[in-house]
Amino acid sequence: MVTLFDGLVGNDWPTTFTCTATDTDSGEVTTFDSGSGVPLARAVAASCALPLVLPVIGIGDRRYMDGGLHDPLNAALAQGHDLVVAVPCLPYLNLDRERVHRTTRAQQANVTPALAALRAAGTRVETTEPNEEFRVLSADGQRLLDASLIGDAYAAGARPGTELHGTF
């Protein structure tokens, strides 16, 4: 699994990047960053390990999997910031309940209160959701792991920002 992230091997951690993983024993969300002592590729692999699809990743004496299982945005980790921009890869805020998978609907139960808590603490929260083009391309998230879609998914995801703010 870590080989999927070979492009990150040997790279330094970006100074403002933190990724999350779920400890498979405790169920607790763990964060990895430049000070965690974990290689970037291994931490990202742990964050992306998806049960029944991609194997859990061992780091030290612990095993980790997808960091977004409870809350795919992990917005609670942004406490204390003035501005939070939430950019999910699935629709969590304005759900078409007939269209999205029941897992996505269940995860919304954690997303909405976390964003509300940030707002209540005085944080300005901006949200966006996948556009129709991305939703169709990814089959509303059912094809998110289809590597043949990487180029098209990137273009579909970047297009709205480019239309609003110019080329990245």
DSSP file with accessible surface (Angstrom, degrees, kcal/mol):
  #  RESIDUE AA STRUCTURE BP1 BP2  ACC     N-H-->O    O-->H-N    N-H-->O    O-->H-N    TCO  KAPPA ALPHA  PHI   PSI    X-CA   Y-CA   Z-CA
    1    1 A M    >         0   0   44      0, 0.0     3,-1.9     0, 0.0     4,-0.3   0.000 360.0 360.0 360.0 -42.2    0.0    0.0    0.0
    2    2 A V  G >   +     0   0   34      1,-0.3     3,-2.3     2,-0.2    43,-0.1   0.843 360.0  70.8 -61.1 -26.6    2.8    2.4    0.9
    3    3 A T  G >  S+     0   0   99      1,-0.3     3,-1.6     2,-0.2    -1,-0.3   0.759  83.1  70.0 -62.9 -22.2    4.1    2.0   -2.7
    4    4 A L  G <  S+     0   0  112     -3,-1.9    -1,-0.3     1,-0.3     3,-0.3   0.753 102.9  45.3 -61.8 -21.6    1.1    3.9   -3.9
    5    5 A F  G X> S+     0   0   41     -3,-2.3     3,-2.4    -4,-0.3     4,-0.5   0.018  71.1 125.8-112.8  26.2    2.7    6.9   -2.3
    6    6 A D  G X4  +     0   0   98     -3,-1.6     3,-1.1     1,-0.3    -1,-0.2   0.806  66.1  68.7 -54.3 -30.6    6.3    6.3   -3.6
    7    7 A G  G 34 S+     0   0   67     -3,-0.3    -1,-0.3     1,-0.3    -2,-0.1   0.703 100.2  48.9 -63.4 -16.8    6.2    9.8   -5.0
    8    8 A L  G X4 S+     0   0   49     -3,-2.4     3,-2.1     2,-0.1    33,-0.3   0.582  81.5 117.8 -96.1 -14.0    6.3   11.1   -1.5
    9    9 A V  T << S+     0   0   88     -3,-1.1     3,-0.1    -4,-0.5    -3,-0.0  -0.333  86.8   9.1 -59.9 129.8    9.2    8.9   -0.3
   10   10 A G  T 3  S+     0   0   75      1,-0.3    -1,-0.3    -2,-0.0     2,-0.2   0.311  98.2 128.7  83.6  -9.7   12.1   11.1    0.8
   11   11 A N    <   -     0   0   89     -3,-2.1    29,-0.4     1,-0.1    -1,-0.3  -0.521  61.1-117.4 -77.1 145.7   10.1   14.3    0.6
   12   12 A D        -     0   0  147     -2,-0.2    -1,-0.1    -3,-0.1    22,-0.0  -0.481  36.2 -97.2 -74.5 153.1   10.1   16.6    3.5
   13   13 A W        -     0   0   34     -2,-0.1     2,-0.1    21,-0.1    -1,-0.1  -0.523  38.8-112.7 -67.1 133.1    6.8   17.3    5.3
   14   14 A P    >   -     0   0   64      0, 0.0     3,-1.6     0, 0.0    20,-0.3  -0.477  29.7-123.3 -61.1 138.8    5.1   20.5    4.1
   15   15 A T  T 3  S+     0   0  128      1,-0.3    19,-0.2    -2,-0.1    -2,-0.1   0.786 106.8  38.2 -62.9 -27.6    5.3   22.7    7.2
   16   16 A T  T 3  S+     0   0  133     17,-0.1     2,-0.4    18,-0.0    -1,-0.3   0.296  92.8 109.5-106.6  12.5    1.5   23.3    7.4
   17   17 A F    <   +     0   0   75     -3,-1.6    17,-0.5     2,-0.0     2,-0.4  -0.747  35.7 169.3 -96.4 131.5    0.4   19.8    6.4
   18   18 A T        -     0   0   68     -2,-0.4     2,-0.3    15,-0.1    15,-0.2  -0.998  10.6-167.5-133.1 135.8   -1.2   17.5    8.9
   19   19 A C  E     -A   32   0A  10     13,-2.4    13,-2.8    -2,-0.4     2,-0.3  -0.886  11.5-137.2-122.0 159.3   -3.0   14.2    8.0
   20   20 A T  E     +A   31   0A  16     -2,-0.3    47,-0.7    11,-0.2     2,-0.3  -0.817  17.6 178.9-114.6 153.2   -5.2   12.1   10.2
   21   21 A A  E     -AB  30  66A   0      9,-2.3     9,-3.5    -2,-0.3     2,-0.5  -0.975  27.6-121.7-145.6 155.4   -5.4    8.3   10.7
   22   22 A T  E     -AB  29  65A   3     43,-3.2    43,-1.9    24,-0.3     2,-0.4  -0.881  24.1-127.0-102.8 124.5   -7.7    6.2   12.9
   23   23 A D  E  >  - B   0  64A   9      5,-2.8     4,-2.7    -2,-0.5    41,-0.2  -0.578  16.3-146.9 -67.7 122.7   -6.0    3.9   15.4
   24   24 A T  T  4 S+     0   0   40     39,-2.8    -1,-0.2    -2,-0.4    40,-0.1   0.722  93.0  46.0 -70.8 -20.3   -7.5    0.5   14.7
   25   25 A D  T  4 S+     0   0  112     38,-0.4    -1,-0.2     3,-0.1    39,-0.1   0.902 127.0  22.8 -85.5 -45.6   -7.3   -0.6   18.4
   26   26 A S  T  4 S-     0   0   60      2,-0.1    -2,-0.2     1,-0.0     3,-0.1   0.692  89.9-132.8 -95.1 -22.9   -8.7    2.5   20.1
   27   27 A G     <  +     0   0   30     -4,-2.7     2,-0.2     1,-0.3    -3,-0.1   0.475  58.8 141.9  80.2   1.1  -10.7    4.1   17.3
   28   28 A E        -     0   0  129     -5,-0.1    -5,-2.8    -6,-0.1     2,-0.4  -0.494  56.7-116.0 -77.9 145.9   -9.1    7.4   18.2
   29   29 A V  E     -A   22   0A  51     -7,-0.2     2,-0.4    -2,-0.2    -7,-0.2  -0.670  32.9-165.3 -80.3 132.3   -8.1    9.9   15.5
   30   30 A T  E     -A   21   0A  37     -9,-3.5    -9,-2.3    -2,-0.4     2,-0.4  -0.923   7.0-144.8-117.6 143.0   -4.4   10.5   15.4
   31   31 A T  E     -A   20   0A  61     -2,-0.4     2,-0.4   -11,-0.2   -11,-0.2  -0.870   8.3-162.9-109.5 145.2   -2.6   13.3   13.6
   32   32 A F  E     +A   19   0A  10    -13,-2.8   -13,-2.4    -2,-0.4     2,-0.2  -0.982  21.9 149.0-122.8 137.6    0.7   13.1   11.8
   33   33 A D    >   -     0   0   58     -2,-0.4     3,-2.1   -15,-0.2     5,-0.5  -0.822  63.9 -65.6-149.4-169.5    2.8   16.2   10.9
   34   34 A S  T 3  S+     0   0   73    -17,-0.5     3,-0.4   -20,-0.3   -21,-0.1   0.735 130.7  49.6 -61.5 -21.3    6.4   17.3   10.4
   35   35 A G  T 3  S+     0   0   66      1,-0.2    -1,-0.3     2,-0.1    -3,-0.0   0.402  86.9  86.1 -96.7   3.2    7.0   16.8   14.1
   36   36 A S  S <  S-     0   0   43     -3,-2.1    -1,-0.2     2,-0.2    -2,-0.1   0.649  90.4-129.1 -80.7 -14.8    5.6   13.3   14.4
   37   37 A G        +     0   0   74     -3,-0.4    -3,-0.1    -4,-0.3    -2,-0.1   0.648  68.5 123.7  76.6  13.3    8.7   11.5   13.4
   38   38 A V  S    S-     0   0   16     -5,-0.5    -1,-0.3    21,-0.0    -2,-0.2  -0.907  70.4-107.2-108.9 133.7    6.8    9.4   10.8
   39   39 A P     >  -     0   0   85      0, 0.0     4,-2.4     0, 0.0     5,-0.2  -0.318  28.1-123.1 -58.5 140.9    7.9    9.4    7.2
   40   40 A L  H  > S+     0   0   12    -29,-0.4     4,-2.6     1,-0.2     5,-0.3   0.905 109.0  51.4 -52.9 -48.8    5.4   11.5    5.0
   41   41 A A  H  > S+     0   0    5    -33,-0.3     4,-2.3     1,-0.2    -1,-0.2   0.901 111.3  47.8 -60.4 -40.2    4.6    8.6    2.6
   42   42 A R  H  > S+     0   0   91     -3,-0.2     4,-2.4     2,-0.2    -1,-0.2   0.908 112.1  48.8 -69.1 -40.9    3.8    6.2    5.5
   43   43 A A  H  X S+     0   0    0     -4,-2.4     4,-2.3     2,-0.2    -2,-0.2   0.930 112.9  47.0 -65.1 -43.3    1.6    8.7    7.3
   44   44 A V  H  X S+     0   0   20     -4,-2.6     4,-1.6    -5,-0.2    -2,-0.2   0.916 111.2  52.2 -65.9 -39.7   -0.3    9.5    4.1
   45   45 A A  H  X S+     0   0    0     -4,-2.3     4,-0.9    -5,-0.3     3,-0.3   0.925 110.2  48.7 -60.9 -42.6   -0.7    5.8    3.4
   46   46 A A  H >< S+     0   0    0     -4,-2.4     3,-0.7     1,-0.2   -24,-0.3   0.908 109.4  52.7 -62.5 -41.1   -2.1    5.3    6.9
   47   47 A S  H 3< S+     0   0   24     -4,-2.3    20,-1.6     1,-0.2    21,-0.4   0.792 114.9  41.8 -64.7 -27.6   -4.5    8.2    6.4
   48   48 A C  H 3< S+     0   0   53     -4,-1.6     2,-0.3    -3,-0.3    -1,-0.2   0.481  79.2 123.9 -99.4  -6.7   -5.7    6.6    3.1
   49   49 A A    <<  -     0   0    0     -4,-0.9    17,-3.9    -3,-0.7     7,-0.1  -0.419  45.6-163.1 -61.5 119.7   -5.9    3.0    4.3
   50   50 A L    >>  -     0   0   49     -2,-0.3     4,-2.8    15,-0.2     3,-2.6  -0.925  22.6-111.3-114.2 117.9   -9.5    2.0    3.6
   51   51 A P  T 34 S+     0   0   55      0, 0.0    14,-0.0     0, 0.0    -1,-0.0  -0.145 101.1   7.8 -50.2 136.7  -11.0   -1.1    5.3
   52   52 A L  T 34 S+     0   0  186      1,-0.2     0, 0.0     2,-0.1     0, 0.0   0.362 134.3  52.8  71.6  -2.4  -11.7   -3.9    2.8
   53   53 A V  T <4 S+     0   0   85     -3,-2.6    -1,-0.2     1,-0.4    -4,-0.1   0.668 115.4  18.1-122.0 -55.1   -9.9   -2.0    0.0
   54   54 A L  S  < S-     0   0   40     -4,-2.8    -1,-0.4    -6,-0.1    -2,-0.1  -0.987  87.4-108.9-125.2 134.9   -6.5   -0.9    1.1
   55   55 A P        -     0   0   82      0, 0.0    -5,-0.1     0, 0.0     0, 0.0  -0.156  34.7 -98.4 -67.4 155.1   -4.7   -2.6    4.1
   56   56 A V        -     0   0   46     -7,-0.1     2,-0.4     1,-0.1     9,-0.2  -0.263  39.1-128.4 -64.0 158.1   -4.1   -1.0    7.4
   57   57 A I  E     -C   64   0A   9      7,-2.5     7,-2.7   -11,-0.1     2,-0.4  -0.944   9.5-136.5-118.2 131.5   -0.6    0.5    8.0
   58   58 A G  E     +C   63   0A  30     -2,-0.4     2,-0.4     5,-0.2     5,-0.2  -0.705  22.2 176.0 -86.5 132.6    1.7   -0.1   10.9
   59   59 A I  E >   -C   62   0A  22      3,-2.4     3,-1.9    -2,-0.4     2,-0.2  -0.959  67.8 -39.0-134.8 116.6    3.5    2.8   12.4
   60   60 A G  T 3  S-     0   0   83     -2,-0.4   -22,-0.0     1,-0.2    -2,-0.0  -0.473 123.4 -29.7  62.5-133.3    5.5    1.9   15.5
   61   61 A D  T 3  S+     0   0  144     -2,-0.2     2,-0.3    -3,-0.1    -1,-0.2   0.227 124.4  85.1 -99.4  15.4    3.5   -0.6   17.5
   62   62 A R  E <   - C   0  59A  77     -3,-1.9    -3,-2.4   -38,-0.0     2,-0.4  -0.761  65.9-140.4-113.4 161.1    0.1    0.7   16.3
   63   63 A R  E     - C   0  58A 137     -2,-0.3   -39,-2.8    -5,-0.2   -38,-0.4  -0.969  21.4-166.8-122.7 140.7   -2.0    0.1   13.2
   64   64 A Y  E     +BC  23  57A  20     -7,-2.7    -7,-2.5    -2,-0.4     2,-0.2  -0.898  11.6 174.8-130.8 154.4   -3.9    2.8   11.4
   65   65 A M  E     -B   22   0A  40    -43,-1.9   -43,-3.2    -2,-0.3   -15,-0.2  -0.810  54.4 -16.2-142.8-175.2   -6.5    3.2    8.7
   66   66 A D  E >   -B   21   0A  38    -17,-3.9     3,-1.0    -2,-0.2   -18,-0.2   0.178  49.3-150.6 -31.9 122.1   -8.6    6.0    7.1
   67   67 A G  T 3  S+     0   0    1    -20,-1.6     4,-0.3   -47,-0.7   -46,-0.2   0.538  90.4  58.5 -77.3  -6.4   -8.4    9.2    9.1
   68   68 A G  T 3   +     0   0    9    -21,-0.4    -1,-0.2   -48,-0.2    -2,-0.1   0.149  67.2 110.6-109.6  20.7  -11.8   10.3    7.9
   69   69 A L  S <  S+     0   0   54     -3,-1.0    -1,-0.1     2,-0.2    -2,-0.1   0.914  90.4  28.4 -63.1 -43.3  -13.9    7.4    9.1
   70   70 A H  S    S+     0   0   88      1,-0.3    40,-0.2    -3,-0.2    -1,-0.2   0.917 143.6   7.0 -82.4 -48.0  -15.7    9.4   11.8
   71   71 A D    >   -     0   0   16     -4,-0.3     3,-0.7    39,-0.1    -1,-0.3  -0.909  64.3-158.0-139.1 105.1  -15.6   12.8   10.3
   72   72 A P  T 3  S+     0   0   35      0, 0.0    17,-0.1     0, 0.0    -3,-0.1   0.692  96.4  43.4 -64.1 -14.9  -14.3   13.0    6.8
   73   73 A L  T 3  S-     0   0   37     -5,-0.1    14,-0.1    15,-0.1    -5,-0.1   0.682  86.7-152.4 -97.7 -22.2  -13.4   16.7    7.2
   74   74 A N    X   +     0   0   26     -3,-0.7     3,-1.6     1,-0.1     4,-0.2   0.881  32.3 163.4  48.5  41.6  -11.9   16.4   10.7
   75   75 A A  G >   +     0   0    7      1,-0.3     3,-2.4     2,-0.2    -1,-0.1   0.796  59.0  72.3 -62.6 -28.6  -13.0   20.0   11.2
   76   76 A A  G >  S+     0   0   58      1,-0.3     3,-1.4     2,-0.2    -1,-0.3   0.799  87.0  66.3 -59.8 -24.3  -12.6   19.8   14.9
   77   77 A L  G <  S+     0   0   94     -3,-1.6    -1,-0.3     1,-0.3    -2,-0.2   0.632  89.7  66.6 -71.6 -10.9   -8.8   19.8   14.4
   78   78 A A  G X   +     0   0   21     -3,-2.4     3,-1.8    -4,-0.2    -1,-0.3   0.331  69.6 138.1 -93.4   8.2   -9.1   23.4   13.0
   79   79 A Q  T <   +     0   0   92     -3,-1.4     3,-0.1     1,-0.2    39,-0.1  -0.215  64.6  30.7 -52.8 139.1  -10.2   24.9   16.4
   80   80 A G  T 3  S+     0   0   72      1,-0.3     2,-0.3    38,-0.1    -1,-0.2   0.341  90.1 118.5  93.8  -6.1   -8.4   28.2   17.0
   81   81 A H    <   -     0   0  112     -3,-1.8    -1,-0.3     1,-0.1     3,-0.1  -0.650  61.1-140.3 -92.3 151.5   -8.1   29.3   13.4
   82   82 A D  S    S+     0   0  144     -2,-0.3    42,-2.8     1,-0.2     2,-0.4   0.837  88.3  26.6 -75.4 -34.7   -9.8   32.4   12.1
   83   83 A L  E     -d  124   0B  81     40,-0.2     2,-0.4    -5,-0.1    -1,-0.2  -0.998  62.0-175.0-135.5 133.1  -10.8   30.9    8.8
   84   84 A V  E     -d  125   0B  18     40,-2.5    42,-2.8    -2,-0.4     2,-0.6  -0.998   8.2-161.8-126.7 128.1  -11.5   27.3    7.8
   85   85 A V  E     -d  126   0B  87     -2,-0.4     2,-0.6    40,-0.2    42,-0.2  -0.957  11.1-155.8-109.8 113.0  -12.2   26.3    4.3
   86   86 A A  E     +d  127   0B   9     40,-3.0    42,-1.5    -2,-0.6   -13,-0.0  -0.826  16.0 175.5 -94.1 120.5  -13.9   22.9    4.1
   87   87 A V        -     0   0  101     -2,-0.6    42,-0.1    40,-0.2     2,-0.1  -0.788   9.3-176.9-126.8  84.4  -13.4   21.1    0.8
   88   88 A P        -     0   0   13      0, 0.0   -15,-0.1     0, 0.0     4,-0.0  -0.436  29.2-141.5 -80.9 157.6  -14.9   17.6    0.9
   89   89 A C  S    S+     0   0   70     -2,-0.1    52,-0.1   -17,-0.1    40,-0.1   0.455  89.6  46.3 -95.1  -0.9  -14.7   15.1   -1.9
   90   90 A L  S    S-     0   0   18     14,-0.0     2,-0.7    50,-0.0    51,-0.0  -0.939  98.9 -96.7-131.4 157.9  -18.2   13.9   -1.2
   91   91 A P        +     0   0    3      0, 0.0    17,-0.1     0, 0.0     5,-0.1  -0.641  54.5 150.3 -78.4 113.8  -21.4   15.9   -0.6
   92   92 A Y        +     0   0    8     -2,-0.7     3,-0.3     3,-0.1    20,-0.2   0.573  66.0  45.2-113.8 -19.2  -21.9   16.1    3.2
   93   93 A L  S    S+     0   0   38      1,-0.2     2,-0.7    35,-0.1    36,-0.0   0.891 118.0  31.5 -97.3 -46.8  -23.7   19.4    3.6
   94   94 A N  S    S-     0   0  125      2,-0.0     2,-0.3     3,-0.0    -1,-0.2  -0.728  84.8-169.9-114.4  79.6  -26.5   19.5    1.0
   95   95 A L        -     0   0   31     -2,-0.7     2,-1.1    -3,-0.3     3,-0.1  -0.533  28.0-151.1 -81.2 133.6  -27.4   15.9    0.7
   96   96 A D    >>  -     0   0   75     -2,-0.3     3,-1.9     1,-0.2     4,-1.9  -0.865  23.5-159.8 -89.9  92.6  -29.6   14.5   -2.0
   97   97 A R  T 34 S+     0   0  133     -2,-1.1    -1,-0.2     1,-0.3     8,-0.1   0.764  84.7  51.7 -56.3 -27.7  -30.6   11.7    0.4
   98   98 A E  T 34 S+     0   0  179      1,-0.1    -1,-0.3    -3,-0.1    -3,-0.0   0.751 113.9  44.5 -77.7 -22.1  -31.8    9.4   -2.4
   99   99 A R  T <4 S+     0   0   80     -3,-1.9    -2,-0.2     2,-0.1     2,-0.2   0.813  98.7  71.9 -95.3 -35.3  -28.6    9.8   -4.4
  100  100 A V  S  < S-     0   0    5     -4,-1.9    41,-0.1     1,-0.1    40,-0.1  -0.544  87.0 -98.3 -92.2 154.3  -25.8    9.4   -1.8
  101  101 A H    >>  -     0   0   67     39,-0.4     4,-1.8    -2,-0.2     3,-0.6  -0.274  31.1-117.1 -64.9 148.9  -24.7    6.3   -0.1
  102  102 A R  H 3> S+     0   0  176      1,-0.3     4,-2.3     2,-0.2     5,-0.1   0.805 114.5  60.9 -61.3 -28.7  -26.0    5.6    3.4
  103  103 A T  H 3> S+     0   0   72      2,-0.2     4,-2.5     1,-0.2    -1,-0.3   0.921 103.8  49.6 -63.4 -41.5  -22.4    5.8    4.8
  104  104 A T  H <> S+     0   0    7     -3,-0.6     4,-1.5     1,-0.2    -2,-0.2   0.917 110.0  51.0 -62.8 -41.4  -22.1    9.4    3.5
  105  105 A R  H  X S+     0   0   75     -4,-1.8     4,-0.7     1,-0.2    -1,-0.2   0.905 110.5  49.4 -63.0 -39.2  -25.4   10.2    5.2
  106  106 A A  H >< S+     0   0   65     -4,-2.3     3,-1.0     1,-0.2     4,-0.3   0.903 107.7  53.5 -67.5 -39.7  -24.1    8.7    8.5
  107  107 A Q  H >X S+     0   0   25     -4,-2.5     3,-2.0     1,-0.2     4,-1.6   0.818  95.3  69.4 -65.5 -28.4  -20.9   10.7    8.3
  108  108 A Q  H 3X S+     0   0   39     -4,-1.5     4,-2.1     1,-0.3    -1,-0.2   0.843  85.2  69.9 -58.5 -29.7  -22.9   13.9    7.9
  109  109 A A  H << S+     0   0   66     -3,-1.0    -1,-0.3    -4,-0.7    -2,-0.2   0.760 107.7  36.3 -60.6 -22.9  -24.0   13.4   11.5
  110  110 A N  H <> S+     0   0   75     -3,-2.0     4,-1.3    -4,-0.3    -1,-0.2   0.748 114.2  55.5 -97.1 -31.1  -20.4   14.2   12.5
  111  111 A V  H  X S+     0   0    0     -4,-1.6     4,-2.3     2,-0.2     5,-0.3   0.957 103.8  51.5 -68.2 -52.0  -19.6   16.9    9.9
  112  112 A T  H  X S+     0   0   68     -4,-2.1     4,-2.3     1,-0.2     5,-0.2   0.924 111.5  44.7 -58.5 -48.7  -22.4   19.3   10.6
  113  113 A P  H  > S+     0   0   73      0, 0.0     4,-2.5     0, 0.0    -1,-0.2   0.882 111.2  54.8 -65.8 -33.9  -21.9   19.6   14.4
  114  114 A A  H  X S+     0   0   14     -4,-1.3     4,-1.8     2,-0.2    -2,-0.2   0.922 111.0  44.5 -64.8 -42.6  -18.1   20.0   13.9
  115  115 A L  H  X S+     0   0    3     -4,-2.3     4,-2.2     1,-0.2    -1,-0.2   0.905 112.6  52.5 -67.3 -38.5  -18.6   22.9   11.5
  116  116 A A  H  X S+     0   0   49     -4,-2.3     4,-2.7    -5,-0.3    -2,-0.2   0.895 107.1  52.7 -63.7 -38.9  -21.3   24.4   13.8
  117  117 A A  H  X S+     0   0   46     -4,-2.5     4,-1.5     2,-0.2    -1,-0.2   0.893 108.1  50.9 -65.4 -39.0  -18.8   24.2   16.8
  118  118 A L  H  <>S+     0   0    0     -4,-1.8     5,-2.4     2,-0.2     3,-0.3   0.940 112.1  46.9 -61.1 -47.0  -16.2   26.1   14.8
  119  119 A R  H ><5S+     0   0  117     -4,-2.2     3,-1.9     1,-0.2    -2,-0.2   0.910 109.3  54.0 -61.5 -42.5  -18.7   28.8   13.9
  120  120 A A  H 3<5S+     0   0   92     -4,-2.7    -1,-0.2     1,-0.3    -2,-0.2   0.812 104.5  55.9 -62.9 -27.8  -19.9   29.0   17.5
  121  121 A A  T 3<5S-     0   0   66     -4,-1.5    -1,-0.3    -3,-0.3    -2,-0.2   0.399 127.6 -99.1 -84.8   2.5  -16.2   29.6   18.5
  122  122 A G  T < 5S+     0   0   66     -3,-1.9     2,-0.3     1,-0.3    -3,-0.2   0.511  75.6 142.6  95.9   5.1  -16.0   32.6   16.2
  123  123 A T      < -     0   0   11     -5,-2.4     2,-0.6    -6,-0.2    -1,-0.3  -0.626  52.4-127.6 -79.8 134.8  -14.2   30.9   13.3
  124  124 A R  E     -d   83   0B 151    -42,-2.8   -40,-2.5    -2,-0.3     2,-0.5  -0.744  30.0-162.8 -78.6 122.2  -15.3   31.9    9.8
  125  125 A V  E     -d   84   0B  12     -2,-0.6     2,-0.4   -42,-0.2   -40,-0.2  -0.955  10.4-173.0-115.9 120.5  -16.2   28.7    8.0
  126  126 A E  E     -d   85   0B  86    -42,-2.8   -40,-3.0    -2,-0.5     2,-0.3  -0.930  11.1-169.2-108.2 136.0  -16.4   28.6    4.2
  127  127 A T  E     +d   86   0B  56     -2,-0.4     2,-0.3   -42,-0.2   -40,-0.2  -0.915  12.3 177.2-126.6 153.7  -17.7   25.4    2.6
  128  128 A T        -     0   0   71    -42,-1.5   -35,-0.1    -2,-0.3     3,-0.0  -0.922  11.6-154.3-141.4 164.4  -17.8   24.0   -0.8
  129  129 A E        -     0   0   38     -2,-0.3   -40,-0.1   -42,-0.1   -42,-0.0  -0.940  38.0 -74.7-137.8 162.6  -19.0   20.7   -2.2
  130  130 A P        -     0   0   21      0, 0.0    27,-0.1     0, 0.0   -41,-0.1  -0.278  51.5-123.0 -56.9 140.3  -18.3   18.6   -5.3
  131  131 A N     >  -     0   0   49     25,-0.2     4,-2.6     1,-0.1     5,-0.2  -0.276  29.2 -98.1 -78.8 171.5  -19.8   20.0   -8.4
  132  132 A E  H  > S+     0   0  102      1,-0.2     4,-2.7     2,-0.2     5,-0.3   0.889 122.4  57.1 -58.5 -40.0  -22.1   18.0  -10.6
  133  133 A E  H  > S+     0   0   85      1,-0.2     4,-2.5     2,-0.2    -1,-0.2   0.939 111.0  42.4 -58.4 -47.0  -19.3   17.1  -13.0
  134  134 A F  H  > S+     0   0   28     22,-0.3     4,-2.8     2,-0.2    -1,-0.2   0.908 112.5  53.9 -67.9 -39.5  -17.2   15.6  -10.2
  135  135 A R  H  <>S+     0   0   29     -4,-2.6     5,-3.2     2,-0.2     4,-0.4   0.916 112.3  43.7 -62.3 -41.8  -20.2   13.8   -8.6
  136  136 A V  H ><5S+     0   0   96     -4,-2.7     3,-1.1     3,-0.2    -2,-0.2   0.946 114.0  50.3 -67.2 -47.3  -21.1   12.1  -11.9
  137  137 A L  H 3<5S+     0   0   38     -4,-2.5    -2,-0.2    -5,-0.3    -1,-0.2   0.914 117.3  39.4 -58.0 -42.9  -17.5   11.2  -12.7
  138  138 A S  T 3<>S-     0   0    5     -4,-2.8     5,-2.8    -5,-0.2     6,-0.3   0.434 108.7-121.2 -89.1   3.9  -17.0    9.7   -9.2
  139  139 A A  T X 5S-     0   0   43     -3,-1.1     3,-1.6    -4,-0.4    -3,-0.2   0.938  75.5 -53.6  52.2  49.1  -20.5    8.1   -9.2
  140  140 A D  T 3 <S-     0   0   17     -5,-3.2   -39,-0.4     1,-0.3    -1,-0.2   0.881 112.4 -43.9  51.8  42.8  -21.1   10.1   -6.0
  141  141 A G  T > 5S+     0   0   15     -6,-0.3     3,-1.3   -41,-0.1    -1,-0.3   0.234 114.5 109.8  94.4 -11.8  -18.0    8.7   -4.4
  142  142 A Q  T < 5S+     0   0  120     -3,-1.6    -3,-0.2     1,-0.3     3,-0.2   0.736  86.7  39.9 -71.1 -18.0  -18.4    5.1   -5.4
  143  143 A R  T > <S+     0   0  110     -5,-2.8     3,-1.9     1,-0.1    -1,-0.3   0.088  75.1 120.0-116.8  25.5  -15.4    5.4   -7.8
  144  144 A L  T <  S+     0   0   68     -3,-1.3    -1,-0.1    -6,-0.3    -2,-0.1   0.774  78.0  49.6 -62.4 -25.2  -13.1    7.6   -5.7
  145  145 A L  T 3  S+     0   0  101     -3,-0.2     2,-1.0    -4,-0.2    -1,-0.3   0.319  77.5 117.4 -97.8   9.8  -10.4    4.9   -5.8
  146  146 A D    X   -     0   0   50     -3,-1.9     3,-2.1     1,-0.2     4,-0.2  -0.659  49.9-163.0 -80.3 103.0  -10.5    4.3   -9.5
  147  147 A A  G >  S+     0   0   71     -2,-1.0     3,-1.5     1,-0.3     4,-0.3   0.762  83.3  69.9 -61.8 -23.3   -7.0    5.3  -10.6
  148  148 A S  G 3  S+     0   0   91      1,-0.3     4,-0.3     2,-0.1    -1,-0.3   0.680  96.4  55.2 -69.1 -12.2   -8.1    5.7  -14.2
  149  149 A L  G <> S+     0   0   18     -3,-2.1     4,-3.5    -6,-0.2     5,-0.3   0.415  74.7 103.9 -98.2   0.9  -10.1    8.7  -13.2
  150  150 A I  H <> S+     0   0  116     -3,-1.5     4,-2.6     1,-0.2     5,-0.2   0.917  84.0  41.9 -54.8 -51.2   -7.2   10.7  -11.6
  151  151 A G  H  > S+     0   0   52     -4,-0.3     4,-2.3     1,-0.2    -1,-0.2   0.943 119.0  44.0 -63.2 -47.0   -6.7   13.2  -14.4
  152  152 A D  H  > S+     0   0  101     -4,-0.3     4,-2.6     1,-0.2    -1,-0.2   0.886 113.9  51.2 -65.6 -38.2  -10.4   13.7  -15.1
  153  153 A A  H  X S+     0   0   25     -4,-3.5     4,-2.4     2,-0.2    -2,-0.2   0.910 109.5  50.2 -66.8 -40.7  -11.1   14.0  -11.4
  154  154 A Y  H  X S+     0   0  157     -4,-2.6     4,-2.6    -5,-0.3     5,-0.2   0.948 112.5  47.0 -60.9 -47.6   -8.4   16.6  -10.9
  155  155 A A  H  X S+     0   0   33     -4,-2.3     4,-2.1     1,-0.2    -2,-0.2   0.919 113.2  48.4 -61.2 -43.1   -9.7   18.7  -13.8
  156  156 A A  H  < S+     0   0    0     -4,-2.6   -22,-0.3     1,-0.2    -1,-0.2   0.868 115.1  45.6 -66.2 -34.9  -13.3   18.4  -12.5
  157  157 A G  H  X S+     0   0   48     -4,-2.4     4,-0.5    -5,-0.2    -2,-0.2   0.850 116.6  43.6 -76.2 -34.0  -12.2   19.4   -9.0
  158  158 A A  H  X S+     0   0   16     -4,-2.6     4,-2.4    -5,-0.2     3,-0.3   0.787  95.6  78.2 -82.2 -27.0  -10.0   22.3  -10.1
  159  159 A R  H  X S+     0   0   93     -4,-2.1     4,-2.8    -5,-0.2     5,-0.2   0.895  90.8  50.6 -55.3 -46.2  -12.4   23.8  -12.7
  160  160 A P  H  > S+     0   0   40      0, 0.0     4,-1.7     0, 0.0    -1,-0.2   0.917 113.1  46.5 -61.3 -40.7  -14.7   25.6  -10.2
  161  161 A G  H  X S+     0   0   19     -4,-0.5     4,-3.2    -3,-0.3     5,-0.3   0.900 112.5  50.2 -66.1 -39.3  -11.8   27.2   -8.4
  162  162 A T  H  X S+     0   0   48     -4,-2.4     4,-2.3     1,-0.2    -1,-0.2   0.915 108.9  52.1 -63.9 -41.5  -10.2   28.2  -11.7
  163  163 A E  H  < S+     0   0  144     -4,-2.8    -1,-0.2    -5,-0.2    -2,-0.2   0.862 119.1  36.4 -63.7 -35.1  -13.5   29.7  -12.9
  164  164 A L  H  < S+     0   0  134     -4,-1.7    -2,-0.2    -5,-0.2    -1,-0.2   0.848 135.8  15.8 -85.0 -37.0  -13.8   31.8   -9.7
  165  165 A H  H  < S-     0   0  157     -4,-3.2    -3,-0.2     1,-0.3    -2,-0.2   0.333 103.0-108.3-126.8   6.1  -10.2   32.7   -9.1
  166  166 A G     <  -     0   0   37     -4,-2.3    -1,-0.3    -5,-0.3    -2,-0.1  -0.225  63.7 -23.4  89.4 178.7   -8.1   32.1  -12.2
  167  167 A T              0   0  131      1,-0.1    -8,-0.0    -4,-0.1    -5,-0.0  -0.367 360.0 360.0 -69.3 140.6   -5.5   29.4  -13.0
  168  168 A F              0   0  161     -2,-0.1    -1,-0.1   -10,-0.0    -2,-0.0  -0.423 360.0 360.0 -75.3 360.0   -3.7   27.7  -10.1
